Amino acid sequence: MAQKKRYLKITLQGEVIEGRPHPSFFGPRDQLSLPLLLKLIDAARLHKKVQALMLVLKNVSIGWGAIQEIHLELQRFHEAGKRSLAYLEMADNKNYYLACGAQQVYVPPSATVDLVGLRAEMFFFKNLLEYLGVEPQLFGLGKYKSAGEIFTRETMSEPHRSMLDSILTDLQKQLVEKIADRSNVTPHQVQEWIDQGPYTARQAAELGLIDGIHYQDEVEDLLAGPETGLRRLSPGKLRVEEGWLKRWVTFYRPQIAYLVAEGVLTTGESPRRGGRRPALDSESLTHFLRNARKRKRVKAVVLRINSPGGSALASDLLWREIQLTDQKKPVIVSFGDVAASGGYYLATAGRRILGMPATLTGSIGVIAGKFNLAQLLNKLGITVDALDKGKRAGYLSPARPFSKGEAEAIQEQMREFYEELFLKKVAQSRKKSPEEVRKLAEGRVWTGAQALENGLLDQVGGLVQAVERAQKEAGLAKRTKVRLVHYFRRRTLRDLLSFPLPGGLLDHHVLALMADDFRIH
């Protein structure tokens, strides 16, 4: 009987994406979707023969919120009395944090453990734009709405610095507490380790940051040796009759639609780049929402939002489609790593909002404007000629600045959208007064933990918990077997043959809901 026991080996390399992998002859190939990864762990938890799980982590590109969702599934795996190990090759902050979800962590002798704490870094382009002759004419509503500061300042404003410090402090706390819990030491001790990093593999083992120094084959021997009698099972051979893959594959079962809203919000249909859509276009998501509304077997919708925002118009149009869908069947919103500004605007139309402690959300505010290229065009010897049939017909032209009246008109558009639409929609969704929402708005970004405390989230949870909540809201018994249906745009030959192209630096919207662009290392 012992020889029939198995351990599941999952290798993570490259980007872990929210939706389905997008095949392209010229695009990235090392992709695994987060939903599939969560399904595999859950299937292994329920599989009677699977006794252990081995995670092989090779420079994984993943967000903080997604890591915490994986931790939740690993916790359920452990509660089933099963064992997990992680083999780690690139032990930076994120990859080490991901590995901490496993019960044991191993690295090869040549590895380094770069546990050095978090850093938020921003590059400012004001001086460069002045040198080039580019004038950013950007307006923001909310003292924390600082998405345009990188073009207009040389350093962070005080409100922006205060907000980033609050975010970093909370995320660092979450990182430290997880490591302290795994290593069975105090958070103070972990902070001392962080302040003295980075470490060699030997130093990390002596401190207790890792459980041993082994090559990958040696770690597999720990699971497959004569003492355990476990045999390796690849994800592809994991029986589909187990776990989520058992409950959700039968065609005639009640369905829960899974829709992914990922990327920058745009109106219409976004262009293809590298076999994938880098933007969240209103046209595609509208089609999916309407389709889910019409299908009788679809009993609920899980809307996964991983977006920093974008076009205010696209945000509002999609909000209406989500609201119409929720009126017919419950829409449960699940936040990914980022659901801010326009991304949060969408969520207010759902019935319930879930997110992880490390999710970045909020940024309730508006930004608008353009880049005036008049001086640059003059330097380059480029002249512009135009015919206007209205006094302000060329107000969006990059060849001239806004007039005083045009600037005032744009700011009035912003004020009306912010006051009459954004704040009121958030207030209605969160059951708060506009005055209460205003205190949480002003463009401020919150972590998921802070958002929950302030009532901007309903509960902590990831995709798994969102599906469970959708099942409950749809009136389906907990033991009812349902089918999770992923709505996605099918790839065409044109997609497969397309090259990845970079986005433009000066792309802009007339009125935009965008969160700040900062990187947390």
C-alpha positions as CSV (number, residue, x, y, z in Angstrom):
1,M,0.0,0.0,0.0
2,A,2.9,2.4,0.8
3,Q,4.1,2.3,-2.8
4,K,0.8,3.6,-4.0
5,K,1.2,6.8,-2.0
6,R,2.1,9.9,-4.0
7,Y,3.6,13.4,-3.7
8,L,2.6,16.2,-6.1
9,K,5.4,18.2,-7.7
10,I,4.5,21.7,-9.0
11,T,7.1,23.9,-10.7
12,L,6.6,27.6,-10.8
13,Q,8.7,29.6,-13.2
14,G,8.2,33.0,-14.7
15,E,4.9,34.9,-14.4
16,V,1.8,33.6,-12.6
17,I,-1.1,35.1,-14.4
18,E,-4.8,35.7,-13.4
19,G,-6.5,34.3,-16.4
20,R,-5.7,31.7,-19.0
21,P,-2.2,31.5,-20.6
22,H,-2.0,33.4,-23.9
23,P,0.0,31.3,-26.4
24,S,2.2,33.2,-28.8
25,F,5.1,32.1,-30.9
26,F,7.1,35.2,-29.9
27,G,5.7,35.8,-26.4
28,P,6.5,34.4,-22.9
29,R,5.9,30.7,-22.4
30,D,6.6,30.1,-18.7
31,Q,3.1,30.9,-17.5
32,L,0.8,29.2,-15.0
33,S,-2.5,30.7,-14.1
34,L,-3.3,31.4,-10.4
35,P,-6.7,29.6,-10.7
36,L,-5.1,26.5,-12.0
37,L,-2.5,26.5,-9.3
38,L,-5.1,26.8,-6.6
39,K,-7.1,24.0,-8.2
40,L,-4.1,21.7,-8.2
41,I,-3.3,22.3,-4.5
42,D,-7.0,21.7,-3.6
43,A,-7.2,18.6,-5.8
44,A,-4.1,17.3,-4.0
45,R,-5.6,18.0,-0.6
46,L,-8.7,15.9,-1.5
47,H,-6.8,13.1,-3.3
48,K,-6.6,10.1,-1.0
49,K,-3.2,8.9,-2.4
50,V,-1.4,12.3,-2.3
51,Q,0.4,12.7,1.0
52,A,2.8,15.6,0.2
53,L,3.4,18.5,-2.0
54,M,6.7,19.8,-3.4
55,L,6.9,23.4,-4.8
56,V,9.8,24.1,-7.0
57,L,10.2,27.9,-7.2
58,K,12.4,29.3,-10.0
59,N,12.4,33.1,-10.0
60,V,8.6,33.4,-9.8
61,S,7.0,36.7,-10.9
62,I,3.9,37.1,-8.7
63,G,2.1,39.7,-6.6
64,W,1.8,39.9,-2.8
65,G,-1.9,39.2,-2.8
66,A,-1.6,36.2,-5.0
67,I,1.1,34.8,-2.7
68,Q,-1.3,35.1,0.2
69,E,-4.0,33.2,-1.7
70,I,-1.5,30.4,-2.3
71,H,-0.7,30.4,1.4
72,L,-4.4,30.0,2.2
73,E,-4.6,26.9,0.1
74,L,-1.4,25.5,1.5
75,Q,-2.9,26.0,5.0
76,R,-5.9,23.9,4.1
77,F,-3.6,21.3,2.6
78,H,-1.7,21.1,6.0
79,E,-5.0,21.0,7.9
80,A,-5.8,17.8,6.0
81,G,-2.7,16.2,7.6
82,K,-0.4,16.5,4.6
83,R,3.1,17.7,4.2
84,S,4.7,20.4,2.0
85,L,8.2,21.4,1.0
86,A,9.5,24.2,-1.1
87,Y,12.7,24.2,-3.1
88,L,13.9,27.8,-3.8
89,E,16.5,29.0,-6.3
90,M,15.9,32.8,-6.2
91,A,15.2,33.8,-2.6
92,D,14.4,37.5,-2.9
93,N,11.7,39.0,-0.7
94,K,8.7,37.8,-2.7
95,N,10.0,34.3,-3.6
96,Y,11.1,33.7,0.0
97,Y,7.7,34.9,1.2
98,L,6.0,32.5,-1.2
99,A,8.1,29.6,0.1
100,C,7.2,30.4,3.6
101,G,3.8,28.9,2.9
102,A,5.4,25.5,2.9
103,Q,6.3,23.6,6.1
104,Q,10.0,23.2,5.0
105,V,12.2,25.4,2.8
106,Y,15.4,24.3,1.0
107,V,17.8,26.1,-1.2
108,P,20.9,24.8,-3.2
109,P,24.4,25.6,-1.8
110,S,25.0,28.4,-4.3
111,A,21.8,30.3,-3.5
112,T,21.6,33.5,-1.6
113,V,18.7,34.6,0.6
114,D,18.1,38.3,-0.2
115,L,15.7,39.0,2.6
116,V,16.3,42.8,3.0
117,G,12.9,44.3,3.5
118,L,10.6,46.3,1.3
119,R,11.4,49.4,-0.7
120,A,9.1,51.7,-2.7
121,E,10.9,53.4,-5.5
122,M,9.7,56.0,-8.0
123,F,11.5,57.7,-10.9
124,F,10.6,61.3,-11.6
125,F,10.7,62.8,-15.1
126,K,10.1,66.5,-14.5
127,N,13.6,67.6,-15.5
128,L,13.7,65.3,-18.5
129,L,10.4,66.7,-19.8
130,E,11.6,70.3,-19.2
131,Y,14.8,69.5,-21.2
132,L,12.8,68.0,-24.0
133,G,10.2,70.8,-24.0
134,V,7.3,68.7,-22.9
135,E,4.8,70.4,-20.5
136,P,2.6,68.0,-18.5
137,Q,-0.8,69.7,-17.9
138,L,-2.3,67.3,-15.4
139,F,-5.1,67.9,-12.8
140,G,-5.8,65.6,-9.9
141,L,-8.8,65.5,-7.5
142,G,-7.7,64.3,-4.0
143,K,-4.5,65.2,-2.1
144,Y,-3.3,61.6,-2.4
145,K,-4.1,61.4,-6.2
146,S,-0.5,61.6,-7.2
147,A,-0.4,59.5,-10.4
148,G,0.8,62.6,-12.3
149,E,3.5,63.6,-9.8
150,I,6.3,61.6,-11.6
151,F,5.9,64.2,-14.5
152,T,5.5,67.3,-12.4
153,R,7.7,66.9,-9.4
154,E,11.3,65.9,-8.6
155,T,10.4,64.1,-5.3
156,M,7.3,62.8,-3.6
157,S,4.8,65.2,-2.1
158,E,4.2,64.9,1.6
159,P,0.8,63.3,1.3
160,H,2.1,60.8,-1.2
161,R,5.1,60.0,1.0
162,S,2.9,59.5,4.0
163,M,0.6,57.2,2.0
164,L,3.4,55.1,0.7
165,D,5.0,54.8,4.1
166,S,1.7,53.6,5.6
167,I,1.4,50.9,2.8
168,L,5.0,49.8,3.2
169,T,4.7,49.6,7.0
170,D,1.6,47.4,6.7
171,L,3.1,45.1,4.0
172,Q,6.4,44.8,5.9
173,K,4.4,43.8,9.0
174,Q,2.6,41.1,7.1
175,L,5.9,39.8,5.7
176,V,7.6,39.8,9.2
177,E,4.7,38.1,10.9
178,K,4.6,35.3,8.3
179,I,8.3,34.6,8.7
180,A,8.1,34.8,12.5
181,D,5.3,32.3,12.5
182,R,7.1,29.9,10.2
183,S,10.5,30.2,12.1
184,N,8.9,30.2,15.6
185,V,10.6,33.5,16.6
186,T,9.5,37.0,17.5
187,P,8.7,39.6,14.9
188,H,11.5,41.7,16.5
189,Q,14.0,38.9,15.7
190,V,12.8,38.7,12.1
191,Q,13.3,42.5,11.7
192,E,16.8,42.1,12.9
193,W,17.4,39.4,10.3
194,I,16.0,41.6,7.6
195,D,18.3,44.5,8.7
196,Q,21.4,42.3,8.5
197,G,20.6,40.6,5.1
198,P,21.3,39.4,2.5
199,Y,22.6,36.0,3.5
200,T,24.5,33.0,2.0
201,A,22.7,29.7,2.1
202,R,24.9,28.6,5.0
203,Q,24.1,31.7,7.0
204,A,20.4,31.4,6.3
205,A,20.4,27.8,7.5
206,E,22.2,28.7,10.7
207,L,19.7,31.4,11.5
208,G,16.7,29.2,10.8
209,L,15.5,31.1,7.7
210,I,15.7,27.8,5.8
211,D,15.5,24.2,6.8
212,G,18.4,22.8,4.9
213,I,20.8,23.1,1.9
214,H,20.0,20.6,-0.8
215,Y,19.9,20.4,-4.6
216,Q,16.5,19.7,-6.1
217,D,17.1,16.0,-6.6
218,E,18.1,15.7,-3.0
219,V,14.9,17.4,-1.9
220,E,13.0,15.0,-4.0
221,D,14.8,12.1,-2.3
222,L,13.6,13.4,1.1
223,L,10.0,12.7,-0.2
224,A,10.6,9.7,-2.3
225,G,13.1,7.8,-0.1
226,P,12.6,4.4,1.4
227,E,11.4,5.9,4.7
228,T,8.4,7.6,3.0
229,G,7.8,5.3,0.1
230,L,6.2,8.2,-1.9
231,R,6.2,8.3,-5.6
232,R,6.1,11.5,-7.7
233,L,2.9,12.6,-9.3
234,S,3.0,15.3,-12.0
235,P,0.1,17.9,-12.2
236,G,-0.9,16.5,-15.6
237,K,-1.5,13.0,-14.1
238,L,-3.5,14.2,-11.2
239,R,-6.9,12.6,-11.6
240,V,-9.6,15.1,-12.7
241,E,-12.1,13.2,-10.6
242,E,-10.6,14.8,-7.5
243,G,-10.9,18.2,-5.9
244,W,-12.3,21.2,-7.7
245,L,-11.6,19.3,-10.9
246,K,-14.2,16.8,-9.7
247,R,-16.8,19.3,-8.6
248,W,-16.7,21.6,-11.6
249,V,-16.3,19.7,-14.8
250,T,-19.7,18.1,-15.3
251,F,-21.4,20.0,-18.0
252,Y,-25.0,19.9,-16.6
253,R,-24.2,21.1,-13.1
254,P,-25.1,24.6,-12.0
255,Q,-22.4,27.1,-13.3
256,I,-20.5,29.9,-11.7
257,A,-19.1,32.3,-14.3
258,Y,-15.5,33.4,-13.7
259,L,-14.6,36.7,-15.4
260,V,-11.2,38.3,-15.2
261,A,-10.9,42.1,-15.4
262,E,-7.2,42.7,-15.7
263,G,-5.1,45.6,-16.9
264,V,-5.7,49.3,-17.7
265,L,-9.3,50.1,-18.3
266,T,-10.0,51.3,-21.9
267,T,-13.1,51.9,-24.0
268,G,-13.8,49.9,-27.0
269,E,-11.6,46.9,-27.9
270,S,-8.0,47.0,-26.9
271,P,-5.2,46.2,-29.4
272,R,-3.4,42.9,-29.3
273,R,0.2,42.9,-28.1
274,G,2.2,39.7,-28.0
275,G,-0.8,37.4,-28.2
276,R,-2.4,39.0,-25.2
277,R,-4.4,42.1,-24.4
278,P,-2.4,44.4,-22.1
279,A,-5.5,46.4,-21.4
280,L,-9.0,45.7,-20.0
281,D,-11.3,46.9,-22.7
282,S,-14.9,47.6,-21.9
283,E,-16.1,45.8,-25.1
284,S,-14.9,42.3,-24.2
285,L,-16.0,42.4,-20.5
286,T,-19.4,43.8,-21.5
287,H,-19.9,40.9,-23.9
288,F,-18.9,38.3,-21.2
289,L,-21.2,39.9,-18.6
290,R,-24.2,39.9,-20.9
291,N,-23.5,36.4,-21.9
292,A,-23.4,35.3,-18.3
293,R,-26.7,37.1,-17.6
294,K,-28.4,35.2,-20.4
295,R,-27.2,31.7,-19.6
296,K,-29.7,29.9,-17.4
297,R,-27.2,27.5,-16.0
298,V,-25.0,30.3,-14.7
299,K,-26.3,31.0,-11.2
300,A,-23.6,33.5,-10.1
301,V,-20.6,35.5,-11.3
302,V,-17.2,35.8,-9.8
303,L,-15.5,38.9,-11.1
304,R,-11.8,38.9,-10.6
305,I,-10.4,42.5,-10.7
306,N,-6.7,43.1,-11.1
307,S,-6.5,46.6,-12.4
308,P,-5.0,50.0,-11.4
309,G,-7.8,51.8,-13.2
310,G,-7.9,53.7,-16.5
311,S,-10.6,55.5,-18.5
312,A,-13.4,57.0,-16.4
313,L,-15.9,56.4,-19.2
314,A,-14.9,52.7,-19.4
315,S,-15.2,52.4,-15.7
316,D,-18.7,53.8,-15.6
317,L,-20.0,51.8,-18.6
318,L,-18.7,48.5,-17.1
319,W,-20.1,49.5,-13.7
320,R,-23.5,49.6,-15.3
321,E,-23.1,46.2,-16.9
322,I,-22.0,44.7,-13.6
323,Q,-25.0,46.3,-11.8
324,L,-27.4,44.8,-14.4
325,T,-25.8,41.4,-14.0
326,D,-26.0,41.6,-10.2
327,Q,-29.7,42.4,-10.5
328,K,-30.3,39.0,-12.2
329,K,-27.7,36.9,-10.4
330,P,-25.2,37.6,-7.7
331,V,-21.8,39.1,-8.7
332,I,-19.1,38.5,-6.1
333,V,-15.9,40.6,-6.6
334,S,-12.5,39.1,-5.9
335,F,-9.6,41.5,-5.8
336,G,-6.2,40.4,-7.1
337,D,-2.9,42.2,-6.3
338,V,-4.3,45.7,-7.4
339,A,-7.9,46.9,-7.6
340,A,-7.6,50.6,-7.3
341,S,-9.2,53.8,-8.7
342,G,-11.3,52.6,-11.7
343,G,-10.7,49.0,-10.6
344,Y,-12.4,49.9,-7.3
345,Y,-15.1,51.8,-9.1
346,L,-16.1,48.6,-10.9
347,A,-16.3,46.7,-7.6
348,T,-18.9,49.0,-6.1
349,A,-21.5,47.4,-8.5
350,G,-20.9,43.9,-7.1
351,R,-22.8,42.3,-4.2
352,R,-19.7,41.6,-2.1
353,I,-16.0,42.5,-2.2
354,L,-13.2,40.2,-1.1
355,G,-9.5,40.9,-1.1
356,M,-6.3,39.8,0.5
357,P,-4.4,41.7,3.2
358,A,-1.7,42.7,0.7
359,T,-4.1,43.8,-2.0
360,L,-3.6,47.4,-3.0
361,T,-7.0,49.1,-3.4
362,G,-8.9,52.4,-2.9
363,S,-7.3,55.4,-4.8
364,I,-10.8,56.9,-5.0
365,G,-10.1,60.0,-7.1
366,V,-9.8,61.4,-10.6
367,I,-6.9,62.5,-12.8
368,A,-7.1,64.2,-16.2
369,G,-5.0,66.3,-18.6
370,K,-2.5,66.1,-21.5
371,F,1.1,66.7,-22.5
372,N,1.8,70.0,-24.3
373,L,4.4,69.3,-26.9
374,A,4.6,72.8,-28.4
375,Q,8.2,73.5,-27.3
376,L,9.4,70.1,-28.3
377,L,7.8,70.4,-31.8
378,N,9.5,73.8,-32.1
379,K,12.9,72.3,-31.1
380,L,12.5,69.6,-33.7
381,G,11.5,72.1,-36.4
382,I,8.0,70.7,-36.7
383,T,5.2,73.1,-37.5
384,V,1.4,72.5,-37.1
385,D,-1.4,74.0,-39.0
386,A,-5.1,73.4,-38.3
387,L,-8.6,74.6,-39.0
388,D,-11.1,74.9,-36.1
389,K,-14.8,75.4,-36.3
390,G,-15.2,75.9,-32.6
391,K,-13.3,78.1,-30.1
392,R,-12.2,75.0,-28.1
393,A,-12.1,72.5,-30.9
394,G,-8.4,71.9,-30.4
395,Y,-8.4,71.7,-26.6
396,L,-6.9,68.2,-26.6
397,S,-4.3,69.0,-29.2
398,P,-0.7,68.2,-27.9
399,A,0.5,71.1,-30.1
400,R,-0.8,73.8,-27.7
401,P,-1.5,74.3,-24.0
402,F,-4.9,74.5,-22.4
403,S,-6.4,78.0,-22.2
404,K,-7.7,79.1,-18.7
405,G,-11.3,78.4,-19.7
406,E,-10.4,75.0,-21.1
407,A,-8.6,74.0,-17.9
408,E,-11.5,75.2,-15.8
409,A,-14.0,73.2,-17.9
410,I,-11.9,70.0,-17.5
411,Q,-11.7,70.5,-13.7
412,E,-15.4,70.9,-13.6
413,Q,-15.8,67.6,-15.4
414,M,-13.6,66.0,-12.9
415,R,-15.4,67.5,-9.9
416,E,-18.8,66.4,-11.2
417,F,-17.6,62.8,-11.9
418,Y,-15.9,62.6,-8.5
419,E,-18.7,64.2,-6.4
420,E,-21.8,62.9,-8.3
421,L,-20.6,59.5,-9.4
422,F,-17.5,58.1,-7.7
423,L,-18.2,59.1,-4.1
424,K,-21.9,58.4,-4.3
425,K,-21.4,54.9,-5.8
426,V,-18.9,54.0,-3.1
427,A,-21.2,55.4,-0.4
428,Q,-24.1,53.4,-1.7
429,S,-22.0,50.2,-2.0
430,R,-20.3,50.5,1.4
431,K,-23.5,51.8,3.1
432,K,-21.7,55.0,4.2
433,S,-22.4,58.7,3.9
434,P,-20.6,60.7,1.2
435,E,-18.8,62.5,4.0
436,E,-17.5,59.2,5.5
437,V,-16.4,58.1,2.1
438,R,-14.6,61.4,1.4
439,K,-12.4,60.8,4.4
440,L,-11.3,57.4,2.9
441,A,-11.0,58.8,-0.6
442,E,-8.9,61.8,-1.8
443,G,-7.0,59.3,-4.0
444,R,-5.5,57.4,-1.1
445,V,-4.3,53.8,-1.8
446,W,-4.9,51.3,1.0
447,T,-3.7,47.8,1.7
448,G,-6.4,45.1,1.9
449,A,-6.0,44.9,5.6
450,Q,-6.5,48.7,5.9
451,A,-9.4,48.6,3.5
452,L,-11.1,45.9,5.5
453,E,-10.7,48.0,8.7
454,N,-12.2,51.0,7.0
455,G,-15.1,49.2,5.4
456,L,-13.9,49.2,1.8
457,L,-13.8,45.4,1.8
458,D,-16.4,43.0,3.1
459,Q,-14.0,40.1,4.0
460,V,-10.5,38.8,3.6
461,G,-10.4,36.0,1.0
462,G,-9.2,35.0,-2.4
463,L,-10.7,33.3,-5.4
464,V,-11.6,30.1,-3.5
465,Q,-13.5,32.0,-0.9
466,A,-15.2,34.2,-3.6
467,V,-16.5,31.1,-5.3
468,E,-17.8,29.7,-2.0
469,R,-19.5,33.0,-1.4
470,A,-21.0,33.1,-4.9
471,Q,-22.4,29.7,-4.3
472,K,-24.0,30.8,-1.0
473,E,-25.5,34.0,-2.5
474,A,-27.0,32.0,-5.4
475,G,-28.9,29.9,-2.9
476,L,-27.0,26.7,-3.7
477,A,-26.3,24.4,-0.8
478,K,-22.7,24.1,0.3
479,R,-22.4,20.5,-0.8
480,T,-24.0,21.3,-4.2
481,K,-21.5,20.4,-7.0
482,V,-21.1,23.3,-9.3
483,R,-19.0,24.0,-12.4
484,L,-16.7,27.0,-12.6
485,V,-16.8,28.4,-16.2
486,H,-13.9,30.7,-17.2
487,Y,-15.1,33.3,-19.8
488,F,-12.2,34.3,-22.0
489,R,-11.5,35.6,-25.5
490,R,-10.3,32.8,-27.7
491,R,-7.0,33.2,-29.4
492,T,-6.8,33.6,-33.2
493,L,-3.9,32.9,-35.6
494,R,-3.2,36.6,-35.6
495,D,-2.7,36.6,-31.9
496,L,-0.3,33.7,-32.1
497,L,1.8,35.4,-34.7
498,S,1.8,38.8,-33.0
499,F,4.9,40.4,-31.5
500,P,4.9,41.9,-28.0
501,L,5.0,45.7,-28.2
502,P,5.6,48.3,-25.5
503,G,2.9,50.7,-24.4
504,G,3.4,54.4,-25.2
505,L,4.7,56.8,-22.5
506,L,2.3,59.6,-23.5
507,D,-0.9,57.5,-23.8
508,H,-3.6,59.5,-22.1
509,H,-7.3,59.6,-21.4
510,V,-9.4,62.8,-21.2
511,L,-10.7,61.7,-17.8
512,A,-8.9,58.9,-16.0
513,L,-9.2,56.9,-12.8
514,M,-5.6,55.7,-12.2
515,A,-3.7,54.6,-9.2
516,D,-0.1,55.6,-8.5
517,D,2.6,53.9,-10.4
518,F,5.1,52.8,-7.8
519,R,7.0,49.5,-7.4
520,I,7.5,47.7,-4.2
521,H,10.6,45.5,-4.1
